[in-house]
Amino acid sequence: MTELPNATDRKMGLVIDLDTCVGCHACVISCKGWNTENYGAPLSDQDPYGSDPSGTFLNRVHSFEVQPKPCGSEQAPAAQLIHFPKSCLHCEDAPCVTVCPTGASYKRVEDGIVLVNESDCIGCGLCAWSCPYGARELDLAAGVMKKCTLCVDRIYNDNLPEEDRIPSCVRTCPAGARHFGDLGDPDSDVSKLVAEREGMDLMPEMGTKPVNKYLPPRPKDQMEDQIDILAPLLAPVAEEAGGFLGWLDKALDKLPGNSTEGAN
């Protein structure tokens, strides 16, 4: 069995804004592409164009329709569609590490990232069974367990431009819903963001102390309120054009084929 470090120098992780995520799956595609071509064994697919396709993904996006509860006697707010990205949370007390019989799963002291040494993994699946978040997947082609690595082969790669030394999913997100940094540093941008937006743990009752945090979605306005706000913008600018444009409109209307007089 593998032991967890008593402490780590940093706590590198993700902060995901559920208010901003639009469920476009760009993070899923970029993660699949990068991890198929670079770190470890490629992420395989089985029968991708058949009737029962399956494959290995390190990041998935789930969508849920949520009905907020009304306040007092007020009418229930409109339902919201919440897109929920999920990958390995790089827990401080990671059960996937301590259950591994070969020591293939381990947590790094220097940055707290949980990784799998694929050369030692026997594909027994114990780590997947112990993970309460379903964040580990067995790659059927390679026969080893796969999980998010926080793109450890990108974030320390001096051959990449500095702006690219972040996880592929963060670099790709068009909505800016994903953030990366040291959550062990209270002065880091991600830690400040979590404090400002009251970031939360996923399933804290499991006691795994996930490093990754989620920013809750903000309450949405009622549909009628949105209509009231947009009403002035939707009103016609003028009922009838005047001046030169008015003259031009009348002149064009008199041309053969353009007249609306007598039209049914």
Sequence and secondary structure as in RCSB ss.txt:
>XXXX:A:sequence
MTELPNATDRKMGLVIDLDTCVGCHACVISCKGWNTENYGAPLSDQDPYGSDPSGTFLNRVHSFEVQPKPCGSEQ
APAAQLIHFPKSCLHCEDAPCVTVCPTGASYKRVEDGIVLVNESDCIGCGLCAWSCPYGARELDLAAGVMKKCTL
CVDRIYNDNLPEEDRIPSCVRTCPAGARHFGDLGDPDSDVSKLVAEREGMDLMPEMGTKPVNKYLPPRPKDQMED
QIDILAPLLAPVAEEAGGFLGWLDKALDKLPGNSTEGAN
>XXXX:A:secstr
     S  S  EEEEEETTT     HHHHHHHHHHHHSSSS   EESTTSSS EE  SEEEEEEEE     TTS 
    EEEEEEEE    TT HHHHT SSS EEE TTT  EEE TTT     HHHHH TT   EEETTTTEEE   T
THHHHT TTS GGG S HHHHH TT  EEEEETT TTSHHHHHHHHHT B SSGGG    S EEE       HHH
HHHHHHHHHS S SS  HHHHHHHHHHHTSTTT  TT  
